[in-house]
Amino acid sequence: MNSYERDENETEKGLFTGDTGELALDTRRALVQLLSGPVLDGKRHTKLWPVLIINEDIIRRRLADLFLELVIDPDMQVAFTRQANTGDLEVPHLLRRARLTFIDSVLLIFLRQQLSQAETRSDHAVVSKDEIEEHLKLYEKAANTDKAGFVKKIHASIEKFKQRSILQKIPKSDDRFEISPTLKLLFSAEVIIDLTKRYKRMAEEGMPVNDAEGEDEEE
């Protein structure tokens, strides 16, 4: 019997009243974690990671039924789903797309740079809230009088990246975070380069920050 299949007792009784599913309990948990996202992290989801690896084929098939693709990095022990490239085929999108604000995008670039620098040192990428604020204030309009409002936007962006597990709070610290290596997988190098050029030009030209501008991000 494949590890993803339920045993005979489970098949007879089901996992719950009216259960007609075919997958074993742990396989379903791994599938749900992938669907609820943002990632299945082997370091945090220690029980689900081996389940995913053993049952990769069946989980890929179940996700493909939903027009989703499974992305796995065995070295970093992370996995997530993204919309499958279906070409001209019109299909419904299960993953909703969120709009990154200007501040979100600038923070994304900053975190990606910090991650690259840490990797060259073979070290963990760690950043503090103060360091983030100091960097993002470079993009604040000189004429802005609502300083508190701008800082509030920065904090909202930090919270957004925490919720997506890109920023992971360091134990016993309220303002220091480790940058997850999954950032490399979630946003391609091409996207980061494009954003960097665009916002560097905006900063040099003194163009106003427009929170409606940004990139689409799958959730």
TASULMO-V662938 format. One record per pair of residues at least 6 apart in sequence whose ideal C-beta (glycine too) atoms are under 8 Angstrom apart, sorted by the first residue. I is the first residue (numbers start at 1). GAP is how many residues later the second one is. D is the distance in whole Angstrom. If there is no record, write none. Layout:
i=I gap=GAP d=D
i=I gap=GAP d=D
This chain:
i=1 gap=6 d=7
i=2 gap=53 d=8
i=2 gap=56 d=7
i=3 gap=21 d=7
i=3 gap=24 d=7
i=3 gap=48 d=8
i=3 gap=51 d=5
i=3 gap=52 d=6
i=4 gap=19 d=5
i=4 gap=20 d=6
i=4 gap=23 d=4
i=4 gap=50 d=8
i=4 gap=51 d=4
i=4 gap=54 d=5
i=4 gap=55 d=8
i=5 gap=17 d=7
i=5 gap=18 d=7
i=5 gap=19 d=6
i=6 gap=9 d=8
i=6 gap=16 d=7
i=6 gap=17 d=7
i=6 gap=18 d=5
i=6 gap=19 d=8
i=7 gap=17 d=8
i=10 gap=14 d=7
i=10 gap=15 d=8
i=14 gap=6 d=7
i=14 gap=7 d=8
i=15 gap=6 d=7
i=15 gap=10 d=6
i=15 gap=13 d=8
i=21 gap=7 d=7
i=23 gap=8 d=7
i=23 gap=35 d=7
i=23 gap=39 d=8
i=26 gap=21 d=7
i=26 gap=22 d=7
i=26 gap=25 d=5
i=27 gap=24 d=6
i=27 gap=28 d=5
i=27 gap=31 d=7
i=27 gap=32 d=7
i=29 gap=19 d=6
i=29 gap=22 d=7
i=30 gap=10 d=7
i=30 gap=18 d=5
i=30 gap=21 d=5
i=30 gap=22 d=5
i=30 gap=25 d=7
i=30 gap=29 d=7
i=31 gap=28 d=6
i=31 gap=31 d=6
i=31 gap=32 d=8
i=33 gap=7 d=5
i=33 gap=12 d=6
i=33 gap=15 d=6
i=34 gap=6 d=5
i=34 gap=18 d=8
i=34 gap=25 d=7
i=34 gap=29 d=7
i=34 gap=36 d=7
i=34 gap=45 d=7
i=34 gap=46 d=7
i=34 gap=47 d=5
i=35 gap=46 d=7
i=35 gap=59 d=8
i=37 gap=43 d=6
i=37 gap=44 d=7
i=37 gap=127 d=8
i=37 gap=182 d=7
i=38 gap=42 d=6
i=38 gap=125 d=8
i=38 gap=126 d=5
i=38 gap=127 d=5
i=38 gap=128 d=8
i=38 gap=144 d=8
i=38 gap=148 d=8
i=38 gap=181 d=7
i=39 gap=39 d=5
i=39 gap=40 d=7
i=39 gap=41 d=5
i=39 gap=126 d=6
i=39 gap=141 d=8
i=39 gap=143 d=5
i=40 gap=8 d=6
i=40 gap=9 d=7
i=40 gap=12 d=6
i=40 gap=38 d=7
i=40 gap=39 d=5
i=40 gap=40 d=7
i=41 gap=8 d=8
i=41 gap=36 d=7
i=41 gap=37 d=5
i=41 gap=124 d=7
i=41 gap=139 d=8
i=41 gap=141 d=7
i=42 gap=7 d=4
i=42 gap=35 d=3
i=42 gap=36 d=7
i=43 gap=34 d=6
i=49 gap=28 d=6
i=52 gap=7 d=6
i=52 gap=20 d=8
i=52 gap=27 d=6
i=53 gap=21 d=8
i=56 gap=14 d=7
i=56 gap=16 d=7
i=59 gap=11 d=6
i=60 gap=10 d=5
i=63 gap=6 d=7
i=63 gap=7 d=5
i=63 gap=18 d=6
i=64 gap=20 d=7
i=66 gap=28 d=5
i=67 gap=16 d=7
i=67 gap=17 d=5
i=67 gap=19 d=6
i=67 gap=24 d=5
i=67 gap=25 d=7
i=67 gap=26 d=8
i=67 gap=27 d=7
i=68 gap=13 d=5
i=68 gap=14 d=7
i=68 gap=15 d=7
i=68 gap=16 d=6
i=68 gap=26 d=6
i=68 gap=27 d=7
i=69 gap=12 d=7
i=69 gap=13 d=5
i=69 gap=14 d=7
i=69 gap=15 d=4
i=69 gap=16 d=8
i=70 gap=9 d=6
i=70 gap=11 d=6
i=71 gap=8 d=6
i=71 gap=9 d=6
i=71 gap=10 d=7
i=71 gap=11 d=6
i=71 gap=114 d=6
i=72 gap=6 d=8
i=72 gap=7 d=4
i=73 gap=6 d=7
i=73 gap=109 d=8
i=73 gap=112 d=6
i=76 gap=105 d=5
i=76 gap=106 d=7
i=76 gap=109 d=8
i=78 gap=102 d=8
i=78 gap=103 d=7
i=78 gap=104 d=5
i=78 gap=107 d=7
i=80 gap=102 d=7
i=80 gap=105 d=7
i=80 gap=106 d=7
i=81 gap=14 d=7
i=82 gap=13 d=7
i=82 gap=136 d=6
i=83 gap=10 d=6
i=83 gap=11 d=8
i=83 gap=12 d=5
i=83 gap=135 d=6
i=95 gap=123 d=5
i=95 gap=124 d=6
i=96 gap=122 d=8
i=96 gap=123 d=6
i=97 gap=119 d=5
i=97 gap=120 d=7
i=97 gap=121 d=6
i=97 gap=122 d=7
i=98 gap=118 d=7
i=98 gap=119 d=5
i=98 gap=120 d=8
i=98 gap=121 d=5
i=99 gap=113 d=8
i=99 gap=115 d=6
i=99 gap=116 d=8
i=99 gap=117 d=6
i=99 gap=118 d=8
i=100 gap=8 d=7
i=100 gap=114 d=4
i=100 gap=115 d=5
i=100 gap=116 d=7
i=100 gap=117 d=5
i=101 gap=52 d=7
i=101 gap=56 d=7
i=101 gap=110 d=4
i=101 gap=111 d=8
i=101 gap=112 d=8
i=101 gap=113 d=5
i=102 gap=37 d=7
i=102 gap=97 d=8
i=102 gap=107 d=5
i=102 gap=108 d=6
i=102 gap=109 d=6
i=102 gap=111 d=5
i=102 gap=112 d=6
i=103 gap=33 d=6
i=103 gap=36 d=8
i=103 gap=50 d=5
i=103 gap=51 d=6
i=103 gap=53 d=8
i=103 gap=54 d=5
i=103 gap=106 d=8
i=103 gap=108 d=7
i=104 gap=53 d=5
i=104 gap=56 d=6
i=104 gap=57 d=8
i=104 gap=110 d=6
i=105 gap=90 d=5
i=105 gap=94 d=7
i=105 gap=108 d=8
i=105 gap=109 d=5
i=105 gap=110 d=6
i=106 gap=29 d=8
i=106 gap=30 d=6
i=106 gap=33 d=5
i=106 gap=93 d=6
i=107 gap=25 d=7
i=107 gap=29 d=6
i=107 gap=47 d=8
i=107 gap=50 d=5
i=107 gap=51 d=7
i=107 gap=54 d=7
i=108 gap=53 d=8
i=108 gap=75 d=8
i=108 gap=79 d=6
i=108 gap=84 d=7
i=108 gap=87 d=7
i=109 gap=83 d=6
i=109 gap=86 d=6
i=109 gap=87 d=5
i=109 gap=90 d=7
i=110 gap=22 d=7
i=110 gap=25 d=5
i=110 gap=26 d=7
i=111 gap=14 d=8
i=111 gap=16 d=7
i=111 gap=50 d=7
i=111 gap=55 d=7
i=111 gap=56 d=7
i=111 gap=68 d=5
i=111 gap=72 d=6
i=112 gap=71 d=6
i=112 gap=72 d=8
i=112 gap=75 d=7
i=112 gap=80 d=5
i=114 gap=11 d=5
i=114 gap=13 d=5
i=114 gap=65 d=6
i=115 gap=10 d=4
i=115 gap=64 d=5
i=115 gap=66 d=7
i=115 gap=68 d=6
i=115 gap=69 d=7
i=117 gap=8 d=7
i=118 gap=6 d=6
i=118 gap=7 d=4
i=118 gap=8 d=8
i=118 gap=61 d=8
i=119 gap=6 d=8
i=124 gap=54 d=6
i=125 gap=53 d=7
i=125 gap=54 d=4
i=125 gap=56 d=8
i=126 gap=44 d=7
i=126 gap=50 d=6
i=126 gap=51 d=7
i=126 gap=52 d=5
i=126 gap=53 d=7
i=127 gap=40 d=8
i=127 gap=49 d=7
i=127 gap=50 d=6
i=127 gap=52 d=6
i=128 gap=47 d=5
i=128 gap=48 d=5
i=128 gap=49 d=8
i=129 gap=26 d=8
i=129 gap=29 d=7
i=129 gap=46 d=4
i=129 gap=47 d=8
i=129 gap=48 d=8
i=130 gap=45 d=7
i=132 gap=22 d=7
i=132 gap=26 d=6
i=133 gap=18 d=7
i=133 gap=21 d=6
i=136 gap=18 d=5
i=136 gap=21 d=8
i=137 gap=13 d=7
i=137 gap=17 d=8
i=138 gap=65 d=7
i=139 gap=60 d=7
i=139 gap=63 d=8
i=139 gap=64 d=6
i=139 gap=70 d=6
i=140 gap=7 d=8
i=140 gap=10 d=5
i=140 gap=69 d=7
i=141 gap=65 d=8
i=141 gap=67 d=6
i=141 gap=68 d=6
i=142 gap=64 d=8
i=144 gap=6 d=6
i=153 gap=58 d=7
i=158 gap=9 d=7
i=158 gap=19 d=8
i=161 gap=6 d=4
i=162 gap=6 d=8
i=162 gap=7 d=7
i=162 gap=15 d=7
i=164 gap=22 d=8
i=164 gap=55 d=8
i=165 gap=15 d=6
i=165 gap=17 d=7
i=166 gap=13 d=7
i=166 gap=14 d=5
i=166 gap=16 d=7
i=166 gap=17 d=5
i=166 gap=20 d=7
i=167 gap=10 d=4
i=167 gap=11 d=8
i=167 gap=12 d=7
i=167 gap=13 d=7
i=168 gap=9 d=6
i=168 gap=10 d=5
i=168 gap=11 d=8
i=168 gap=12 d=6
i=169 gap=7 d=8
i=169 gap=8 d=6
i=170 gap=6 d=5
i=170 gap=7 d=6
i=170 gap=8 d=6
i=191 gap=24 d=7
i=195 gap=20 d=7
i=201 gap=6 d=8
i=202 gap=7 d=8
